[in-house]
Amino acid sequence: MLSELGVESTGSAQECGDALETAMTGKPAGEKAPTAPTERLPDAQSRNFEKAVSAFTKDAGPETADIPDTIRGNMANAVTYYTDDIFQILGGHVDHSEESYSTTPNDIDLDRSTVLAFLRPLAQDEKAFDSIRASVFHRIDSDIATLDKADLTTAPRQAPGEATGDKATGVARESGRVTGTLRKLSGEAITARHGQGTEERDAALARDAERFGLPRLEQAFRSRAESVGTASTPESASRMQDIIEVVQESYRVRSGGY
C-alpha cells in the first residue's frame, strides 16, 4: 500500500503506520489535527486518504477492514484530519463516491459503507476511537453553537408553495445520525470485549453513552438553549421538545443493536 502512495518504508509495522499516517495528513505521525472546522489539506494528502481507506476495505467484505492493531492509532488520527468530510458522509443520504456529490473541505469520494468498514476495526481500539468521536463532537458543538434564540424557540414559517429551511432540525438530524452511527460501532466493540449479558458490558455501555452518546448530545442542545436565553413558554418548550425528538429518532435509527 505504501508504494501506491509513493512512500518508502521497510521498518517495523509501527514505522510503516507512521509513514502511512503522514502520507494521509502531511503532518508528522501523532500530531493532533486542529479542532473544528476541518482544514483543507493539499490534494495529494486527500487522495492518499481515499486510496488508503479504499485499499484497506477492498478485499475485506462489506462489514469490516483488516487493519493491524499496531496502526489503528495512526489511522484514527488520520481520520480526525477529515472530520467534516467524514461527518457529511455519515450524516447524509447521498453517495459521496459519485461525482455529483462532494464533501467539504477535502472532496472525499467515499461512500458510507466503505467508511463504516474502515471505522469498525478502529472502534476496537478504545483510545483511538475516542479521538475520532471527540473530534466529531467538536464539530457537533460548533454546529449547535450557530443556533440562535429564534432557531431554538420558533419553527420557521412556510408560506404556501415555498420551501423553507429549519436550521435547528437539520443540525439535530445530522448530529443524531452521526452520533448514533459511531455509537453502534463502539457498542459492537464493547460487546465483543466484554460479552453479551455481562455486568461489565452494561457498565461500559453506560459510560460510553455519557461520554459520546445520546445523553451528551441531548445535553448539548439543552445547554445551548439555556445559554441563548430561551424563555420558559409553552411555545419554546414545545419547540425544544420537537428538536430533541428529532435528535432521538435520528440517533436510534442509526445506533441499531449491538
N, C-alpha and C positions, 0 to 999 in steps of 0.2 A: 504493500500500500504506500509506503514512504516513497518508493521510487516513482509511483504515479503522481505524487505531489512534488516531485523534484527535490526530495530530501534524502540525504545520505546519512545513515546511522547504522552502525554494526555493533553497537554496545548492548547493554542489558535491556531487558524489556522496559524497565523504567526510563532508561535513556531514550529508547525509541518512543515511548509515550510522551516524554518531554518534547522531543523533536516534532512529533505529530501535533501536539497542542500548539506549539509555536507556529507551525505551518498554517494552522486554522485561525490563529489570532494575530500573528505578527508581533507578539509580545513574549518575553521570557516565560517559560513554564512556571505556573503557580502565581503569576502576577494577577491580582484581582481586577476584574472588569469594573469600570465606573458604574455607579448606580444609575437608575433611570434618569433620563432617557438613554436608550441604547445608541451608541455612536456608530456612524457609518465607517466600515473598515474598507481598506483597499479591495478592489475586485478580486485580486489574487487570493486573499485570505477567505473571502466569502465563497469563492468557487472551491477552494480546498475544503472548507467546511462541508459543502454539499457532497463533494467526492468522498470524503471520509465517512459521512453518515450513510451514503448510498452503498459504499463498499462493505461496511460492517453489517448492513441489513440485507444485502443482495442475496445471499445463499442461506439466510438464517430462518426462512419461513416468515409467515405473516405476523408472528407473535413477538419474537424477541431476537435481538442481535447477540452475537457471540463476542463479547468484549472482555478481555482478560481482566482479572481482579486488579492487577498491578497498575493498570492505566485508566481505571474508571474515574479516579480523581481528576486526571488530565482531561478526560472527555467532558466531565461535568463542568469543569472550569471553562472549557471552550464554549459550552452551551451558554454560559452566563454572558458571554460577549454578544450573543444573538437573542437576548431575552425578548425584545419587542417582536422580532421576526417569529420566534417560536410561539409567542403568545398569540399572534394573529393566526398561525397555522392551527393551533389547538382550540382557539376560541371561535373560529368562524365555521361557515358551512360550505366554503368553496374549496376547490382543489388547487392549492398553490403551486403544484407542479405543472399546471397548464400555463401557457404563455400569456393568456389574457388576465392572469391574476399575479400580483406582485406583493411581496411583503416589504415593509419599510423598517429600517432604512437600508437593508442589505440585499433586497431582492432575492430571497432564498427560495429556490424552486424545489420544494419537497412537499409531498402530501402528508396528511395527518397520520396514516397508518405507518409510514416509514419513520416518522419522528417518534411515534409511540414505541415502535420496535427498538429504536435506538435508546430511548429513555428507560425502558423497562429494566435492563440489567444494571443501569446506573442507580436505580432505586434500591438495589440490593446492598449498595454501599451507603449507609445512612448519612454519614458525614458529607459525602459527595452530593447526594440528592438534596440534602438540606441547603446546600449552597445554591442550587438551582431554584428551589422553592422560595428561598429568601430573596433572590433576585426577582422572581416573579411578583412577590408581594411588594417589592419596591415599586414595580410597575403599576400594580393594582392601587396601592396607596396614592401614587401620583395621579392616576385617573380619578379616583374618588375625590382628591383634593381640588379638582377642577369643577366640582359640582357646587353651585351656589345655593343660597336660601330658596330662590324661586324654583330651581330644579328639584329640590327635596320637599317642597311644600305643595306645589300645584302641578298637576299633569298639564302638558301643553294642550291648548285648544286646537281643534282641527276643523277648519271650515269645510263645508260640503265640496267634495271634488278635489280637495287639496291634500297633499301629503304633508305630514309633519314629523319631525324627529323628536323622540323623547330621550334626551341625553342620559338621564339618570337610569332609566330602564335599560338602555344599551350598555352602560357600564356594569350594571347589575348582572345582566345576562352573560356578557363575555367573561367577567371575573368569576362568576359561578361556574361556567363551563370549564375554564382552565383550572381553577382550584379543585373542582371535582375530578377532573381527569388525572391530575397529579396525585390526588388523594387515593384514587383507585390503584395507581402503580405502587404507592407507598403501602397501602393496605395489603396488597398481594405479597409484597416483600416481607412485611411484618408477620403475616400468616405463615409464610414459608419458614421464617426464622423461629417462630415460637410454636407453630402447630395450631390447628383448629380447636376451638373449645377450651383453650388454656387460660388461666388467670393472667399469665404473663402477656399473652396476646391481647386480651381485653385491656389491660393496663397500658400497654404500648400504644394501642389504637386510640385510647382516650388522651394520652399525652400528645400524640401526633395531631389529633383533631384540634386541640387547644393551640398548638403552635402554628399549624399550617392548614387547618381545615375550616369547616363551615362556621364554628363559633368565632374564630378570629375574623372571618370575612364579614359576618353579620355585625360584629362589634365595630369594625372599621366604618361601615355605613352609619351606624348609630352615633359614633363619635364625631363624624363629620357633621351630621345633623345638629348635634349639640353645639359644636364649635361655631357654626354659622348662625346660631340663634333661632332655629325654627320654633315658632310659637306652639304652645300646647293647646291646639284647637282640634275639634273633630276632623276638620278637613286635612290638616297637616298630619294627624295621626293616621288617618286612612291612607294618605299618600305614602307615608313611610312603610306602612304595612304592605301596601302593594309592591313597593320596591323590594322589601325583604322577601316577600313571597316569590318574586322573580329570581332573586339570589338562590333561595332554597330549591326551587324547582330545577333551575339550570344546573345547580350543583348535583342534585340527586340523580338526574338523568345521566350525567357523565361519571359519577362516582361508582355506580353499579354495586356489585357484590364482590367480596373477597374473603 
